[in-house]
Amino acid sequence: MTEKENLERCGDIDVLIKDLERRIEKTEQEIAELSEKVVADCVRGGSGGTRLYRLEGTQDTTIEKRRKLLEERINKLNETKLEKEIILNRAYTFLDTVRSTEIRMMLQYFYIDNLSWYKVAIKMEKETGKSYSKAQCQMRCTRFLKNIEEKAKKKLKCYPMLFLFMLFL
């Protein structure tokens, strides 16, 4: 995974976590509603089938299925939060290597804080006192990330045997 892909994953994983939390909440509500519902039925029985018996209860099988689904979603949420921590640590490690403070701030605002390019420009103006436009912020970050990818490709071309050697370790 390249650094750009990792930065993009930061925003995507936040959306995934919010979606899982929403689904967990919905499943909990369904379980509560099903627990309150009482299912009733009348059956004939006794000698000659002349007596009526009234049966009442809850939908235990449906509730158990929902509880199992809830447990799976909670586990998935915990895994996703752990993955988010790993991705954020990698992103912050990468951002620490960026020499330009302005580009570092722009990348953090856009990819980690999930701000739009317009809001990034406004926040940069407030932070630095310089004038920024949406397009300017976007282009500077795009060029910076493209430059990093090109440097990484050149390194791979320079050391193909070393790269192959490392694969077999």
DSSP file (Angstrom, degrees, kcal/mol; ACC not computed):
  #  RESIDUE AA STRUCTURE BP1 BP2  ACC     N-H-->O    O-->H-N    N-H-->O    O-->H-N    TCO  KAPPA ALPHA  PHI   PSI    X-CA   Y-CA   Z-CA
    1    1 A M              0   0    0      0, 0.0     2,-0.0     0, 0.0     0, 0.0   0.000 360.0 360.0 360.0 128.0    0.0    0.0    0.0
    2    2 A T     >  -     0   0    0      1,-0.1     4,-2.2     4,-0.0     5,-0.1  -0.284 360.0-107.7 -76.5 168.3    1.4    3.4   -1.0
    3    3 A E  H  > S+     0   0    0      1,-0.2     4,-2.4     2,-0.2     5,-0.2   0.879 120.6  52.7 -65.0 -37.3    1.4    6.4    1.3
    4    4 A K  H  > S+     0   0    0      2,-0.2     4,-2.5     1,-0.2    -1,-0.2   0.930 109.3  48.6 -64.4 -44.6   -1.3    8.0   -0.8
    5    5 A E  H  > S+     0   0    0      1,-0.2     4,-2.0     2,-0.2    -1,-0.2   0.891 111.0  51.4 -61.5 -39.1   -3.5    4.9   -0.5
    6    6 A N  H  X S+     0   0    0     -4,-2.2     4,-1.1     2,-0.2    -1,-0.2   0.912 109.9  48.8 -64.4 -42.7   -2.9    4.8    3.2
    7    7 A L  H  X S+     0   0    0     -4,-2.4     4,-0.9     1,-0.2     3,-0.5   0.907 111.6  49.4 -63.5 -41.3   -3.9    8.5    3.6
    8    8 A E  H  X S+     0   0    0     -4,-2.5     4,-1.6     1,-0.2     3,-0.4   0.866 105.3  58.3 -65.2 -34.9   -7.1    7.9    1.5
    9    9 A R  H  X S+     0   0    0     -4,-2.0     4,-2.6     1,-0.2    -1,-0.2   0.790  93.5  68.6 -65.3 -27.7   -7.9    4.9    3.7
   10   10 A C  H  X S+     0   0    0     -4,-1.1     4,-1.1    -3,-0.5    -1,-0.2   0.930 105.7  38.9 -57.0 -47.3   -7.9    7.1    6.7
   11   11 A G  H  X S+     0   0    0     -4,-0.9     4,-1.4    -3,-0.4    -1,-0.2   0.880 115.0  53.4 -71.3 -38.2  -11.1    8.9    5.6
   12   12 A D  H  X S+     0   0    0     -4,-1.6     4,-2.0     1,-0.2    -2,-0.2   0.880 105.3  53.6 -64.6 -38.2  -12.7    5.7    4.2
   13   13 A I  H  X S+     0   0    0     -4,-2.6     4,-2.3     1,-0.2    -1,-0.2   0.828 103.5  56.6 -70.7 -30.3  -12.3    3.9    7.5
   14   14 A D  H  X S+     0   0    0     -4,-1.1     4,-2.2    -5,-0.2    -1,-0.2   0.914 108.1  48.1 -63.4 -42.1  -14.0    6.7    9.4
   15   15 A V  H  X S+     0   0    0     -4,-1.4     4,-2.2     1,-0.2    -2,-0.2   0.905 111.0  51.2 -63.8 -41.9  -17.1    6.3    7.2
   16   16 A L  H  X S+     0   0    0     -4,-2.0     4,-2.4     2,-0.2    -2,-0.2   0.897 109.4  50.0 -62.8 -41.6  -17.0    2.5    7.7
   17   17 A I  H  X S+     0   0    0     -4,-2.3     4,-2.5     2,-0.2    -2,-0.2   0.917 110.5  49.4 -64.6 -43.6  -16.9    2.9   11.5
   18   18 A K  H  X S+     0   0    0     -4,-2.2     4,-2.1     1,-0.2    -1,-0.2   0.897 111.3  50.3 -62.3 -39.8  -19.8    5.3   11.5
   19   19 A D  H  X S+     0   0    0     -4,-2.2     4,-2.3     2,-0.2    -2,-0.2   0.920 110.9  48.3 -64.8 -44.0  -21.8    2.9    9.3
   20   20 A L  H  X S+     0   0    0     -4,-2.4     4,-2.4     1,-0.2    -2,-0.2   0.901 110.9  50.9 -63.4 -40.8  -21.0   -0.1   11.6
   21   21 A E  H  X S+     0   0    0     -4,-2.5     4,-2.2     2,-0.2    -1,-0.2   0.893 110.4  49.7 -63.4 -39.2  -22.1    2.0   14.7
   22   22 A R  H  X S+     0   0    0     -4,-2.1     4,-2.1     2,-0.2    -2,-0.2   0.914 111.9  47.8 -64.9 -42.8  -25.3    2.9   13.0
   23   23 A R  H  X S+     0   0    0     -4,-2.3     4,-2.4     2,-0.2    -2,-0.2   0.878 110.5  51.8 -66.7 -37.9  -26.0   -0.7   12.1
   24   24 A I  H  X S+     0   0    0     -4,-2.4     4,-2.4     2,-0.2    -1,-0.2   0.929 110.1  49.0 -63.3 -44.8  -25.2   -1.9   15.7
   25   25 A E  H  X S+     0   0    0     -4,-2.2     4,-2.0     1,-0.2    -2,-0.2   0.906 111.6  49.4 -61.3 -42.1  -27.6    0.7   17.1
   26   26 A K  H  X S+     0   0    0     -4,-2.1     4,-2.1     1,-0.2    -1,-0.2   0.903 110.8  49.6 -64.5 -41.7  -30.3   -0.4   14.6
   27   27 A T  H  X S+     0   0    0     -4,-2.4     4,-2.3     2,-0.2    -2,-0.2   0.889 108.8  52.7 -65.8 -39.3  -29.8   -4.1   15.6
   28   28 A E  H  X S+     0   0    0     -4,-2.4     4,-2.2     1,-0.2    -1,-0.2   0.899 109.4  49.6 -62.2 -40.2  -30.0   -3.3   19.3
   29   29 A Q  H  X S+     0   0    0     -4,-2.0     4,-2.5     2,-0.2    -2,-0.2   0.901 109.5  51.5 -64.8 -40.8  -33.3   -1.5   18.7
   30   30 A E  H  X S+     0   0    0     -4,-2.1     4,-2.6     2,-0.2    -2,-0.2   0.907 109.6  49.8 -62.5 -41.6  -34.7   -4.5   16.7
   31   31 A I  H  X S+     0   0    0     -4,-2.3     4,-2.2     2,-0.2    -1,-0.2   0.915 110.9  49.5 -63.4 -42.6  -33.7   -6.8   19.6
   32   32 A A  H  X S+     0   0    0     -4,-2.2     4,-1.4     2,-0.2    -2,-0.2   0.911 112.7  47.3 -63.1 -42.2  -35.4   -4.6   22.1
   33   33 A E  H  X S+     0   0    0     -4,-2.5     4,-1.4     1,-0.2    -2,-0.2   0.912 112.7  48.5 -65.8 -42.4  -38.6   -4.4   20.0
   34   34 A L  H  < S+     0   0    0     -4,-2.6    25,-0.5     1,-0.2    -1,-0.2   0.853 108.3  54.8 -67.2 -33.4  -38.6   -8.2   19.5
   35   35 A S  H  < S+     0   0    0     -4,-2.2    -1,-0.2     1,-0.2    -2,-0.2   0.835 109.1  48.1 -68.0 -32.0  -38.1   -8.8   23.2
   36   36 A E  H  < S+     0   0    0     -4,-1.4    -1,-0.2    -5,-0.2    -2,-0.2   0.782  93.6  93.1 -78.5 -27.3  -41.2   -6.7   24.0
   37   37 A K     <  -     0   0    0     -4,-1.4     2,-0.5    -5,-0.1    22,-0.3  -0.428  62.9-154.7 -70.6 138.4  -43.4   -8.4   21.4
   38   38 A V        -     0   0    0     -2,-0.1     2,-0.5    20,-0.1    20,-0.2  -0.965   3.9-149.8-114.9 127.8  -45.5  -11.3   22.6
   39   39 A V  E     -A   57   0A   0     18,-4.0    18,-1.8    -2,-0.5     2,-0.3  -0.830  18.8-173.1 -96.6 131.0  -46.5  -13.9   20.2
   40   40 A A  E     +A   56   0A   0     -2,-0.5     2,-0.3    16,-0.2    16,-0.2  -0.940   9.2 170.2-127.6 148.8  -49.8  -15.6   21.0
   41   41 A D  E     -A   55   0A   0     14,-2.2    14,-3.5    -2,-0.3     2,-0.4  -0.989  22.9-139.0-152.2 152.3  -51.6  -18.5   19.4
   42   42 A C  E     -A   54   0A   0     -2,-0.3     2,-0.3    12,-0.2    12,-0.2  -0.957  22.6-179.2-115.4 134.1  -54.6  -20.7   20.2
   43   43 A V  E     -A   53   0A   0     10,-2.7    10,-3.4    -2,-0.4     2,-0.4  -0.949  24.2-125.1-130.1 152.2  -54.6  -24.5   19.7
   44   44 A R  E     +A   52   0A   0     -2,-0.3     2,-0.3     8,-0.2     8,-0.2  -0.749  47.5 131.2 -94.0 143.2  -57.1  -27.2   20.2
   45   45 A G  E     +A   51   0A   0      6,-2.6     6,-2.0    -2,-0.4     5,-0.2  -0.863  17.2  81.5-163.8-162.4  -56.3  -30.1   22.3
   46   46 A G  S >  S-     0   0    0     -2,-0.3     3,-1.0     3,-0.2     2,-0.6  -0.394  94.6  -9.9  82.6-162.8  -57.4  -32.3   25.1
   47   47 A S  G >  S-     0   0    0      1,-0.3     3,-0.8     2,-0.1    -2,-0.1  -0.593 140.7  -8.1 -75.6 116.4  -59.8  -35.1   24.8
   48   48 A G  G 3  S-     0   0    0     -2,-0.6    -1,-0.3     1,-0.2    -2,-0.1   0.546 113.8 -83.3  77.3   6.9  -61.3  -35.1   21.4
   49   49 A G  G <  S+     0   0    0     -3,-1.0    -1,-0.2     1,-0.1    -3,-0.2   0.819  95.5 127.6  68.4  31.1  -59.8  -31.7   20.6
   50   50 A T    <   +     0   0    0     -3,-0.8     2,-0.3    -5,-0.2    -4,-0.2   0.651  47.6  81.3 -94.2 -16.6  -62.5  -29.8   22.3
   51   51 A R  E     -A   45   0A   0     -6,-2.0    -6,-2.6    -4,-0.1     2,-0.5  -0.676  69.0-140.3 -94.4 146.2  -60.4  -27.6   24.6
   52   52 A L  E     -A   44   0A   0     -2,-0.3     2,-0.4    -8,-0.2    -8,-0.2  -0.879  14.4-164.6-103.1 133.2  -58.7  -24.4   23.5
   53   53 A Y  E     -A   43   0A   0    -10,-3.4   -10,-2.7    -2,-0.5     2,-0.5  -0.963   9.0-147.2-117.5 133.9  -55.2  -23.7   24.8
   54   54 A R  E     -A   42   0A   0     -2,-0.4     2,-0.4   -12,-0.2   -12,-0.2  -0.884  13.8-164.4-102.5 126.1  -53.7  -20.2   24.5
   55   55 A L  E     -A   41   0A   0    -14,-3.5   -14,-2.2    -2,-0.5     2,-0.3  -0.910   8.2-179.4-111.3 135.2  -49.9  -20.1   24.0
   56   56 A E  E     +A   40   0A   0     -2,-0.4     2,-0.3   -16,-0.2   -16,-0.2  -0.969  18.9 116.5-132.3 149.1  -47.8  -17.0   24.6
   57   57 A G  E     -A   39   0A   0    -18,-1.8   -18,-4.0    -2,-0.3     2,-0.2  -0.983  51.8 -83.6 177.1-174.5  -44.1  -16.3   24.2
   58   58 A T        -     0   0    0     -2,-0.3     2,-1.8   -20,-0.2     3,-0.2  -0.707  44.7 -99.8-110.8 165.1  -41.4  -14.4   22.5
   59   59 A Q     >  +     0   0    0    -25,-0.5     4,-2.3   -22,-0.3     5,-0.2  -0.579  48.5 171.2 -84.4  79.3  -39.7  -15.1   19.2
   60   60 A D  H  > S+     0   0    0     -2,-1.8     4,-2.6     1,-0.2    -1,-0.2   0.872  71.3  51.9 -62.0 -40.7  -36.6  -16.6   20.7
   61   61 A T  H  > S+     0   0    0      2,-0.2     4,-2.1     1,-0.2    -1,-0.2   0.916 112.1  45.9 -65.9 -41.3  -35.0  -17.9   17.5
   62   62 A T  H  > S+     0   0    0      2,-0.2     4,-2.2     1,-0.2    -1,-0.2   0.910 113.3  49.8 -66.2 -41.8  -35.3  -14.5   15.8
   63   63 A I  H  X S+     0   0    0     -4,-2.3     4,-2.5     1,-0.2    -2,-0.2   0.911 110.3  50.3 -63.5 -42.3  -33.9  -12.7   18.8
   64   64 A E  H  X S+     0   0    0     -4,-2.6     4,-2.3     2,-0.2    -1,-0.2   0.889 109.2  51.5 -64.3 -38.7  -31.0  -15.2   19.0
   65   65 A K  H  X S+     0   0    0     -4,-2.1     4,-2.3     1,-0.2    -1,-0.2   0.918 111.4  47.6 -62.6 -42.5  -30.2  -14.6   15.3
   66   66 A R  H  X S+     0   0    0     -4,-2.2     4,-2.7     2,-0.2    -2,-0.2   0.886 110.7  51.4 -66.1 -38.8  -30.2  -10.8   15.9
   67   67 A R  H  X S+     0   0    0     -4,-2.5     4,-2.4     2,-0.2    -1,-0.2   0.894 110.3  49.0 -65.5 -38.7  -28.0  -11.2   19.0
   68   68 A K  H  X S+     0   0    0     -4,-2.3     4,-2.2     2,-0.2    -2,-0.2   0.916 112.1  48.5 -65.6 -42.1  -25.5  -13.2   17.0
   69   69 A L  H  X S+     0   0    0     -4,-2.3     4,-2.4     2,-0.2    -2,-0.2   0.906 111.0  51.2 -61.9 -42.2  -25.6  -10.6   14.2
   70   70 A L  H  X S+     0   0    0     -4,-2.7     4,-2.4     1,-0.2    -2,-0.2   0.914 109.3  50.0 -61.1 -44.2  -25.1   -7.9   16.8
   71   71 A E  H  X S+     0   0    0     -4,-2.4     4,-2.2     1,-0.2    -1,-0.2   0.903 110.7  49.6 -62.5 -41.6  -22.1   -9.7   18.3
   72   72 A E  H  X S+     0   0    0     -4,-2.2     4,-2.4     1,-0.2    -1,-0.2   0.904 111.4  49.0 -64.0 -41.3  -20.5  -10.2   14.8
   73   73 A R  H  X S+     0   0    0     -4,-2.4     4,-2.4     2,-0.2    -2,-0.2   0.884 109.9  51.0 -67.2 -38.0  -21.0   -6.5   14.1
   74   74 A I  H  X S+     0   0    0     -4,-2.4     4,-2.3     2,-0.2    -1,-0.2   0.913 111.1  48.8 -65.0 -41.9  -19.4   -5.4   17.4
   75   75 A N  H  X S+     0   0    0     -4,-2.2     4,-2.4     2,-0.2    -2,-0.2   0.916 111.5  49.5 -62.2 -42.7  -16.4   -7.7   16.7
   76   76 A K  H  X S+     0   0    0     -4,-2.4     4,-2.5     1,-0.2    -2,-0.2   0.894 109.9  51.9 -63.4 -39.8  -16.1   -6.2   13.2
   77   77 A L  H  X S+     0   0    0     -4,-2.4     4,-2.4     2,-0.2    -2,-0.2   0.916 109.8  48.6 -62.5 -43.6  -16.3   -2.7   14.7
   78   78 A N  H  X S+     0   0    0     -4,-2.3     4,-2.0     2,-0.2    -2,-0.2   0.903 112.2  48.8 -64.0 -41.0  -13.5   -3.5   17.1
   79   79 A E  H  X S+     0   0    0     -4,-2.4     4,-2.4     1,-0.2    -2,-0.2   0.908 111.6  49.9 -63.0 -41.5  -11.4   -4.9   14.3
   80   80 A T  H  X S+     0   0    0     -4,-2.5     4,-2.3     2,-0.2    -2,-0.2   0.885 109.0  51.2 -67.0 -38.9  -12.0   -1.8   12.2
   81   81 A K  H  X S+     0   0    0     -4,-2.4     4,-1.9     2,-0.2    -1,-0.2   0.888 110.7  49.0 -64.8 -38.0  -11.1    0.5   15.1
   82   82 A L  H  X S+     0   0    0     -4,-2.0     4,-1.9     2,-0.2    -2,-0.2   0.913 111.0  49.9 -65.5 -42.4   -7.8   -1.4   15.6
   83   83 A E  H  X S+     0   0    0     -4,-2.4     4,-2.6     1,-0.2    -2,-0.2   0.878 107.7  55.1 -62.2 -37.7   -7.1   -1.2   11.8
   84   84 A K  H  X S+     0   0    0     -4,-2.3     4,-3.0     1,-0.2     5,-0.2   0.913 105.6  51.4 -62.5 -42.6   -7.8    2.6   12.0
   85   85 A E  H  X S+     0   0    0     -4,-1.9     4,-2.4     2,-0.2    -1,-0.2   0.912 111.2  47.8 -60.1 -42.5   -5.2    3.0   14.7
   86   86 A I  H  X S+     0   0    0     -4,-1.9     4,-2.1     2,-0.2    -2,-0.2   0.925 113.7  46.9 -64.4 -44.8   -2.6    1.1   12.6
   87   87 A I  H  X S+     0   0    0     -4,-2.6     4,-2.5     1,-0.2    -2,-0.2   0.910 112.9  49.1 -65.0 -42.8   -3.5    3.2    9.5
   88   88 A L  H  X S+     0   0    0     -4,-3.0     4,-3.0     2,-0.2     5,-0.2   0.897 109.4  52.2 -65.1 -39.6   -3.4    6.5   11.5
   89   89 A N  H  X S+     0   0    0     -4,-2.4     4,-2.1    -5,-0.2    -1,-0.2   0.919 112.0  46.1 -61.2 -42.4    0.0    5.6   13.0
   90   90 A R  H  X S+     0   0    0     -4,-2.1     4,-2.3     2,-0.2    -2,-0.2   0.907 113.0  50.3 -66.1 -40.4    1.4    4.9    9.6
   91   91 A A  H  X S+     0   0    0     -4,-2.5     4,-2.8     2,-0.2    -2,-0.2   0.927 111.7  46.7 -64.4 -44.7   -0.1    8.1    8.2
   92   92 A Y  H  X S+     0   0    0     -4,-3.0     4,-1.9     2,-0.2    -1,-0.2   0.870 110.4  53.5 -66.5 -35.4    1.4   10.2   11.1
   93   93 A T  H  X S+     0   0    0     -4,-2.1     4,-0.7    -5,-0.2    -1,-0.2   0.923 111.8  45.7 -62.4 -43.2    4.7    8.5   10.6
   94   94 A F  H >X S+     0   0    0     -4,-2.3     3,-1.2     1,-0.2     4,-0.6   0.928 110.8  52.5 -64.1 -45.2    4.6    9.5    7.0
   95   95 A L  H >< S+     0   0    0     -4,-2.8     3,-0.9     1,-0.3    -1,-0.2   0.825 101.9  60.8 -63.0 -30.6    3.5   13.1    7.7
   96   96 A D  H 3< S+     0   0    0     -4,-1.9    -1,-0.3     1,-0.2    -2,-0.2   0.765 101.0  54.7 -66.4 -23.7    6.4   13.4   10.1
   97   97 A T  H << S+     0   0    0     -3,-1.2     2,-0.4    -4,-0.7    -1,-0.2   0.618  82.9 102.6 -84.8 -12.1    8.8   12.8    7.2
   98   98 A V    <<  -     0   0    0     -3,-0.9     6,-0.1    -4,-0.6    -3,-0.0  -0.597  57.5-161.5 -75.0 123.7    7.3   15.7    5.1
   99   99 A R        +     0   0    0     -2,-0.4     2,-0.5     4,-0.0    -1,-0.2   0.899  68.0  79.9 -74.7 -41.1    9.6   18.6    5.3
  100  100 A S     >  -     0   0    0      1,-0.2     4,-2.2     2,-0.1     5,-0.2  -0.552  64.4-158.6 -74.4 119.5    7.2   21.3    4.2
  101  101 A T  H  > S+     0   0    0     -2,-0.5     4,-2.6     1,-0.2     5,-0.2   0.886  91.1  54.7 -63.3 -39.5    5.0   22.3    7.1
  102  102 A E  H  > S+     0   0    0      2,-0.2     4,-2.5     1,-0.2    -1,-0.2   0.938 110.7  43.6 -62.2 -47.7    2.3   23.7    4.8
  103  103 A I  H  > S+     0   0    0      1,-0.2     4,-2.8     2,-0.2     5,-0.2   0.902 112.4  53.9 -65.8 -39.8    2.0   20.5    2.8
  104  104 A R  H  X S+     0   0    0     -4,-2.2     4,-2.2     1,-0.2    -1,-0.2   0.925 111.1  45.8 -58.4 -45.3    2.0   18.5    6.0
  105  105 A M  H  X S+     0   0    0     -4,-2.6     4,-2.8     2,-0.2     5,-0.2   0.920 112.7  50.2 -65.1 -43.8   -0.9   20.5    7.4
  106  106 A M  H  X S+     0   0    0     -4,-2.5     4,-2.5     1,-0.2     5,-0.3   0.925 111.7  47.9 -61.0 -45.0   -2.8   20.4    4.1
  107  107 A L  H  X>S+     0   0    0     -4,-2.8     4,-2.6     1,-0.2     5,-0.7   0.906 113.1  48.5 -62.4 -41.6   -2.5   16.6    4.0
  108  108 A Q  I  X>S+     0   0    0     -4,-2.2     5,-2.5    -5,-0.2     4,-1.2   0.933 112.6  47.3 -65.6 -45.1   -3.5   16.2    7.6
  109  109 A Y  I  <5S+     0   0    0     -4,-2.8     6,-2.4     3,-0.2    -2,-0.2   0.912 120.4  37.8 -62.8 -42.3   -6.6   18.4    7.2
  110  110 A F  I  <5S+     0   0    0     -4,-2.5     4,-0.3    -5,-0.2    -2,-0.2   0.960 128.3  26.8 -77.2 -50.9   -7.7   16.7    4.0
  111  111 A Y  I  <5S+     0   0    0     -4,-2.6    -3,-0.2    -5,-0.3    -2,-0.1   0.873 132.5  27.9 -85.9 -38.3   -6.9   13.1    4.6
  112  112 A I  I  <<S+     0   0    0     -4,-1.2    -3,-0.2    -5,-0.7    -4,-0.1   0.892 128.2  38.0 -92.6 -44.2   -7.0   12.6    8.4
  113  113 A D  S   <S-     0   0    0     -5,-2.5    -3,-0.2     2,-0.1    -4,-0.1   0.535  99.9-132.9 -85.2  -5.1   -9.5   15.4    9.5
  114  114 A N        +     0   0    0     -6,-0.3     2,-0.3    -4,-0.3    -4,-0.2   0.838  47.7 156.8  58.6  38.7  -11.7   14.7    6.4
  115  115 A L        -     0   0    0     -6,-2.4    -1,-0.2     1,-0.1    -2,-0.1  -0.655  44.4-112.3 -88.8 150.9  -12.1   18.4    5.5
  116  116 A S     >  -     0   0    0     -2,-0.3     4,-2.4     1,-0.1     5,-0.2  -0.329  31.9-106.0 -72.5 165.1  -13.0   19.4    2.0
  117  117 A W  H  > S+     0   0    0      1,-0.2     4,-2.3     2,-0.2     5,-0.1   0.860 122.5  55.5 -62.8 -33.6  -10.3   21.3   -0.1
  118  118 A Y  H  > S+     0   0    0      2,-0.2     4,-2.0     1,-0.2    -1,-0.2   0.936 110.1  44.2 -62.4 -46.4  -12.3   24.5    0.4
  119  119 A K  H  > S+     0   0    0      1,-0.2     4,-2.6     2,-0.2    -2,-0.2   0.833 110.0  56.5 -68.8 -31.8  -12.2   24.1    4.2
  120  120 A V  H  X S+     0   0    0     -4,-2.4     4,-2.6     2,-0.2    -1,-0.2   0.934 107.4  49.0 -61.9 -45.0   -8.5   23.1    4.0
  121  121 A A  H  X S+     0   0    0     -4,-2.3     4,-2.1     2,-0.2    -2,-0.2   0.914 112.2  47.9 -61.4 -43.8   -7.8   26.4    2.3
  122  122 A I  H  X S+     0   0    0     -4,-2.0     4,-2.0     1,-0.2    -1,-0.2   0.928 113.3  47.2 -62.8 -45.3   -9.8   28.4    4.9
  123  123 A K  H  X S+     0   0    0     -4,-2.6     4,-2.4     1,-0.2    -2,-0.2   0.880 110.5  52.4 -66.1 -37.2   -8.1   26.7    7.8
  124  124 A M  H  X>S+     0   0    0     -4,-2.6     4,-2.8     2,-0.2     5,-0.5   0.890 107.6  52.3 -64.9 -38.9   -4.7   27.2    6.1
  125  125 A E  H  X5S+     0   0    0     -4,-2.1     4,-1.9     1,-0.2    -2,-0.2   0.914 112.0  46.0 -61.9 -42.3   -5.4   30.9    5.8
  126  126 A K  H  <5S+     0   0    0     -4,-2.0    -2,-0.2     1,-0.2    -1,-0.2   0.902 117.1  43.9 -66.3 -40.8   -6.3   31.1    9.5
  127  127 A E  H  <5S+     0   0    0     -4,-2.4    -2,-0.2    -5,-0.2    -1,-0.2   0.901 128.8  22.3 -72.9 -42.2   -3.2   29.1   10.6
  128  128 A T  H  <5S-     0   0    0     -4,-2.8    -3,-0.2     2,-0.2    -2,-0.2   0.689  90.3-129.4-103.8 -20.9   -0.6   30.8    8.4
  129  129 A G  S  <<S+     0   0    0     -4,-1.9     2,-0.2    -5,-0.5    -4,-0.2   0.441  70.3 118.8  83.0  -1.6   -2.0   34.2    7.5
  130  130 A K  S    S-     0   0    0     -6,-0.4     2,-0.5     1,-0.0    -1,-0.3  -0.521  72.2-102.3 -92.2 164.8   -1.3   33.6    3.8
  131  131 A S        +     0   0    0     -2,-0.2     2,-0.3    -3,-0.1    -9,-0.1  -0.763  43.3 176.8 -90.4 128.8   -3.9   33.5    1.1
  132  132 A Y        -     0   0    0     -2,-0.5     2,-0.3   -11,-0.2    -7,-0.1  -0.965  14.7-154.6-130.0 146.7   -4.8   30.0   -0.2
  133  133 A S     >  -     0   0    0     -2,-0.3     4,-2.2     1,-0.1     5,-0.2  -0.802  30.3-114.4-114.0 163.2   -7.4   28.8   -2.7
  134  134 A K  H  > S+     0   0    0     -2,-0.3     4,-2.3     1,-0.2     5,-0.2   0.934 117.8  47.2 -58.5 -48.3   -9.0   25.4   -2.9
  135  135 A A  H  > S+     0   0    0      1,-0.2     4,-2.8     2,-0.2     5,-0.2   0.868 109.1  54.7 -64.3 -37.6   -7.3   24.6   -6.2
  136  136 A Q  H  > S+     0   0    0      2,-0.2     4,-2.3     1,-0.2     5,-0.2   0.933 110.3  45.1 -63.1 -46.5   -3.9   25.7   -4.9
  137  137 A C  H  X S+     0   0    0     -4,-2.2     4,-2.1     1,-0.2     5,-0.2   0.931 115.1  48.2 -62.2 -45.6   -4.1   23.3   -1.9
  138  138 A Q  H  X S+     0   0    0     -4,-2.3     4,-2.5    -5,-0.2    -2,-0.2   0.926 113.2  46.4 -62.7 -46.3   -5.3   20.5   -4.0
  139  139 A M  H  X S+     0   0    0     -4,-2.8     4,-2.8     2,-0.2     5,-0.3   0.893 110.5  52.4 -66.7 -40.3   -2.6   20.9   -6.6
  140  140 A R  H  X S+     0   0    0     -4,-2.3     4,-2.1    -5,-0.2    -1,-0.2   0.924 114.2  43.0 -62.6 -43.2    0.2   21.2   -4.1
  141  141 A C  H  X S+     0   0    0     -4,-2.1     4,-2.7    -5,-0.2     5,-0.2   0.911 114.1  50.7 -69.2 -41.6   -0.8   18.0   -2.4
  142  142 A T  H  X S+     0   0    0     -4,-2.5     4,-2.4    -5,-0.2    -2,-0.2   0.932 113.0  45.7 -61.7 -45.9   -1.4   16.1   -5.6
  143  143 A R  H  X S+     0   0    0     -4,-2.8     4,-2.4     2,-0.2    -1,-0.2   0.899 112.3  51.8 -64.1 -40.6    2.0   17.1   -7.0
  144  144 A F  H  X S+     0   0    0     -4,-2.1     4,-1.9    -5,-0.3    -2,-0.2   0.941 112.6  44.1 -61.9 -47.8    3.7   16.3   -3.7
  145  145 A L  H  X S+     0   0    0     -4,-2.7     4,-2.2     1,-0.2    -1,-0.2   0.878 113.2  51.6 -66.7 -37.2    2.2   12.8   -3.6
  146  146 A K  H  X S+     0   0    0     -4,-2.4     4,-2.2    -5,-0.2    -1,-0.2   0.903 108.6  51.9 -64.6 -40.6    2.9   12.2   -7.3
  147  147 A N  H  X S+     0   0    0     -4,-2.4     4,-2.0     1,-0.2    -2,-0.2   0.891 108.8  50.3 -62.0 -41.0    6.5   13.2   -6.7
  148  148 A I  H  X S+     0   0    0     -4,-1.9     4,-2.2     2,-0.2    -1,-0.2   0.909 109.2  51.2 -65.0 -42.3    6.8   10.7   -3.9
  149  149 A E  H  X S+     0   0    0     -4,-2.2     4,-2.1     1,-0.2    -2,-0.2   0.906 109.6  50.4 -62.2 -41.1    5.4    7.9   -6.0
  150  150 A E  H  X S+     0   0    0     -4,-2.2     4,-2.1     1,-0.2    -1,-0.2   0.895 109.8  50.3 -64.5 -39.8    7.8    8.6   -8.8
  151  151 A K  H  X S+     0   0    0     -4,-2.0     4,-2.0     1,-0.2    -1,-0.2   0.896 109.6  51.1 -64.5 -39.4   10.7    8.6   -6.3
  152  152 A A  H  X S+     0   0    0     -4,-2.2     4,-1.8     1,-0.2    -2,-0.2   0.891 109.5  50.2 -65.5 -39.1    9.6    5.2   -4.9
  153  153 A K  H  X S+     0   0    0     -4,-2.1     4,-2.0     1,-0.2    -1,-0.2   0.890 108.7  52.3 -66.0 -38.9    9.4    3.8   -8.4
  154  154 A K  H  X S+     0   0    0     -4,-2.1     4,-1.9     1,-0.2    -1,-0.2   0.892 107.3  52.4 -64.2 -38.9   12.9    5.0   -9.2
  155  155 A K  H  X S+     0   0    0     -4,-2.0     4,-1.6     1,-0.2    -1,-0.2   0.897 108.5  50.5 -63.9 -39.2   14.2    3.3   -6.1
  156  156 A L  H  < S+     0   0    0     -4,-1.8    -1,-0.2     1,-0.2    -2,-0.2   0.875 109.9  50.3 -66.5 -35.9   12.6    0.0   -7.1
  157  157 A K  H  < S+     0   0    0     -4,-2.0    -1,-0.2     1,-0.2    -2,-0.2   0.845 109.9  51.4 -69.3 -32.6   14.2    0.3  -10.5
  158  158 A C  H  < S+     0   0    0     -4,-1.9    -1,-0.2     1,-0.2    -2,-0.2   0.819 118.8  34.2 -73.6 -31.2   17.6    0.9   -9.0
  159  159 A Y     X  +     0   0    0     -4,-1.6     4,-2.2    -5,-0.2    -1,-0.2  -0.366  67.0 139.1-123.0  54.0   17.5   -2.1   -6.7
  160  160 A P  H  > S+     0   0    0      0, 0.0     4,-2.4     0, 0.0     5,-0.2   0.909  79.0  46.8 -67.2 -38.9   15.6   -4.9   -8.5
  161  161 A M  H  > S+     0   0    0      2,-0.2     4,-2.6     1,-0.2     5,-0.1   0.898 112.6  49.6 -69.7 -38.4   18.0   -7.6   -7.3
  162  162 A L  H  > S+     0   0    0      2,-0.2     4,-2.3     1,-0.2    -1,-0.2   0.902 111.2  50.4 -64.0 -40.5   17.9   -6.3   -3.7
  163  163 A F  H  X S+     0   0    0     -4,-2.2     4,-1.4     2,-0.2    -2,-0.2   0.926 112.2  46.1 -63.4 -45.3   14.1   -6.2   -3.8
  164  164 A L  H  X S+     0   0    0     -4,-2.4     4,-1.0     1,-0.2    -2,-0.2   0.890 111.2  53.3 -64.5 -38.9   14.0   -9.8   -5.1
  165  165 A F  H >< S+     0   0    0     -4,-2.6     3,-0.5     1,-0.2     4,-0.2   0.901 107.0  51.7 -61.6 -41.1   16.5  -10.9   -2.5
  166  166 A M  H >< S+     0   0    0     -4,-2.3     3,-0.9     1,-0.2    -1,-0.2   0.800 102.1  61.3 -68.0 -28.7   14.3   -9.4    0.2
  167  167 A L  H 3< S+     0   0    0     -4,-1.4    -1,-0.2     1,-0.2    -2,-0.2   0.837 104.4  48.6 -65.6 -31.8   11.3  -11.3   -1.0
  168  168 A F  T <<        0   0    0     -4,-1.0    -1,-0.2    -3,-0.5    -2,-0.2   0.389 360.0 360.0 -93.1   4.5   13.0  -14.6   -0.4
  169  169 A L    <         0   0    0     -3,-0.9    -1,-0.2    -4,-0.2    -2,-0.1   0.483 360.0 360.0 -76.0 360.0   14.2  -13.8    3.1
